Amino acid sequence: MAISTLGIYQAIAADSTLNSAAQTAPGAPGKASFWSYSGKTGIGTSYEQYRDGQYASAAATGEVSKVWFSLAKGAVTETMFGLIHEAQLREMQLVIQGPGFVDLETEDTQSETQYLALDDQGRPTSLAYRIINRDKEGLYEIEKHVFTDPDANTLMMRVIFRSKDPQIQPYIYIDPAMGNSGGGDSAFVENQALYAQEKETTLVVKASSPLENPTAGFVGVSDGLSELRETGKLEKLYRTTGSEAGNVAMLARIPRTGDTTTIDLAVGFGSNRQAADQAADKTLERGYDKVLAHYNGDGDAIGWQDYLASLSGLAEMQAQTADAGKLLNVSAMVLKAQEDKSNAGALIASLSNPWGETVPAEKGTTGYKAVWPRDFYQCAMALLALGDRQTPKVAFEYLKKVQVTQDTPPLQADSSAYIHEQKQGEQVETNTPGTTGWFLQKTHVDGEIEWVGVQLDQTAMPIMLGWKLWQAGILDDAQVKQWYQDMLKPAAEFLVKGGQVNIGWNKWKVVPPQTQQERWEEQSGYSPSTTAAIITGLVAASELAGHAGDAEAAQRFLSAAKGYSDKVEANMVTQNGGLGDGRYYLRITHNDNPNDGQPLTDNNSRPGLPENQILDAGFLELVRYGVRPANDPNIVGSLDELDSQELPENLKVKYSFTYPGVEGEFPGWRRYGNDGYGESEVSAINFPATEAPVPNSGLRGRVWPIFTGERGHYELALAKARLAEGNKALSAEQLAQLKNTYVKAMELFANEGLMLSEQIWDGVGNNSRHNYVKGKGTDSATPLAWSHAEYIKLVRSLTDQALWDDYPIVPQKLQQH
């Protein structure tokens, strides 16, 4: 619907309704702001190509659009502009007013999420969505098409409203979160357009037909929605929220054109008002058809279909899915979409804030829209598995930005990193970072430090990724030598020597392989999963050192790896545990004695229990990377305890799920026994955001989809190990069994938008607040990049009939040394 907007806005500038509106809305600062529901059914952004490893308008895709959006409960939720974590819009939805009722899409309709572009097998080929929201009483239906403009900083939404009752009126309601916070905003209306600002950053909503009765106000007081709900009418119109900032919103009526009304909305973003206006105008002038075709990649345009076509492994991998490749296509696009476009290669953990509806939005937060090198590694390896040879290389090069060097800036007392993790009574100092070479726990995509714990797997994994890229020919010999000197050797030195860390609150002395934090960022000690990565990273570093002519370092790295490997069982396998036969891998051992029953640290409102009571599947990473064979007696023997159904509910790890109309049971695992990172099984409150995490509040971590993928990898390795003993190959029946158990389980875990969550509901405890469906996602981070990455890697492993994350040099070098 290519409509010139200039004449429209000029013609309505003197609209009598606007002229009669009051000037300034009362009620500052409005109600407290919270982020939106985190169970996203879709995310999107335009596909852009690199030029010389960066995003630039000189690339074949042209102008770079830096807008990302998410969908939940049938509405557009957090929409980012600028950096990928910089939310500017909290929520945009329709309000429906009719005789005796005022409905919100998110509360009063039955919602369905579909994809606008599908191939002949029904596989999504673009992150463009069709949302259909139906009134529960059948009075109206709303259809929305949502995507971004690849050539402008604009979110586009076509609204198709259907109702036979002329008394029913649709409104568009905009709840901004300018500058990545719900407070501190101002809003105004002008020429039928709706504006929100914080400082100079501006959001504008314009339409292909003039919006009616636009108004701006403070949420819960003068935002238009409040009046509609109270009186059923909209008579108090305000031009501006004035000079006092707060939690603002805008409302405007969508003009009806009979039983079916179609209107296109463009939400333009800019660093100032002029830029936002230009973005929205450009999108409306190009029109729905051209913008969507470019976004999808139809014809000569370059879009998401071209990205999928570039993935050399995708077609072959689709045969090893149980859904004809639907989730595989979406997973590929989801991982690529969660990359910042100002900092190429910066892959984030999730485009969401976990349990967002109870997370205050008054101050900025990244949530999971940030870089963790561990999640980052999973994503890069999954993209490599798909046949993407560009993104993993750019991502690897990005990692230098988040490595601790002597140039890493000290943390000041007002920094978010210090405030988040400050220990009571400690004083921050201006200092040097102490021992260098390790990779920061969590950062913004531009490298700004957020959390500063030392996690040794996050230092090993960049080395592992570099070795994989070298083996794949993506890094040539000269490049990998340079990266060895500049980034990987310092990391390996840290894994050997450790040292005194001195950054912000963190004054920890690291003595590898004892880690300050394991992969769940909660406990210190000897972790099987962390140690598996350390050993693998050091063996890889030894190979790289040898290639670079650094023979002395090559020997030291390998000797350290061998030394750590020799002590794995002594440090991490208990011989007198209180579960099963008493012999099994622990989640973590605080010291080097797994038999002393030392209590773990209290965490997530759960009291620390003796370490020999806490199980997790982290020891399977020893098999994945090649540190231990799949049929190792300690590995196999620990599965009985891990999978036991006789454990007390709090310590139980494995759960099974069934689905209506689907044959069989499907396995899932919690992170570990006594996990408290989730909703309360007593009161159903979210993981604490507004409530204090008081002891014994019943918080419970749920099942995570990634462990079904990890177990699928292990079962593939075990089947191959057993067959190798008889010199046999994996049969088609065995392969099908693995696919129909582990791959299919992960596909069933996905929601209707094919988003995989961080956690799924395990059916334990109070569900009154959320009414979750057992075996489907909770309001944790959705989509979680790691979940999608693990699914992709599992499919690739079954396709190859070999573990994708395997490092064959590890057993080879450990046995030779």
Secondary structure, 3 states (H helix, E strand, C coil): CCCCHHHHHHHCCCCHHHHCCEEECCCCCCCCCECCCCECCEEECCCCCEECCEECCCCCCCCCCCEEEEEECCEEEEEEECCCCCEEEEEEEEEEEECCEEEEHHHHEEEEEEECCECCCCCECCCCEEEEEEECCCCCEEEEEEEECCCCCEEEEEEEEECCCCCCEEEEEEEECHHHCCCCEEEEEECCEEEEEECCEEEEEEECCCCEEEEEEECCCCCCHHHHHHHCCCCCCEEECCCCCECEEEEEECCCCCCEEEEEEEEEEECCHHHHHHHHHHHHHHCHHHHHHHHHCCCCCCCHHHHHHCCCCHHHHHHHCCCCCHHHHHHHHHHHHCECCCCCCCECCECCCCCHHHCECCCCCCCCCCECHHHHHHHHHHHHHHCCCCHHHHHHHHHHHHECCCCCCCCCCCCHHHHHHCCCCCCCCCCCCECCCCECCEECCCCCEEECCCCHHHHHHHHHHHHHHHHCCCCCHHHHHHHHHHHHHHHHHHHHHCEEECECCECCEECCCCECCCCCCCCCEECHHHHHHHHHHHHHHHHHHHHCCCHHHHHHHHHHHHHHHHCHHHHHEECCCCCCCCCEECCCECCCCCCCCCECCCECCECCCEHHHCCCCHHHHHHHCCCCCCCCHHHHHHHHHHHCCCCCCCCCCEEEEEECCEEEEEEEEECCCCCCCCCECCCCCCCCCCCCCCCCCCECCCEEHHHHHHHHHHHHHHHHHHHHHCCCCCCHHHHHHHHHHHHHHHHHHCCCCCCCCCCECCCCCCCCCCCCCCCCECCCCECEHHHHHHHHHHHHHHHHCCCCCCCCHHHHHHHHC
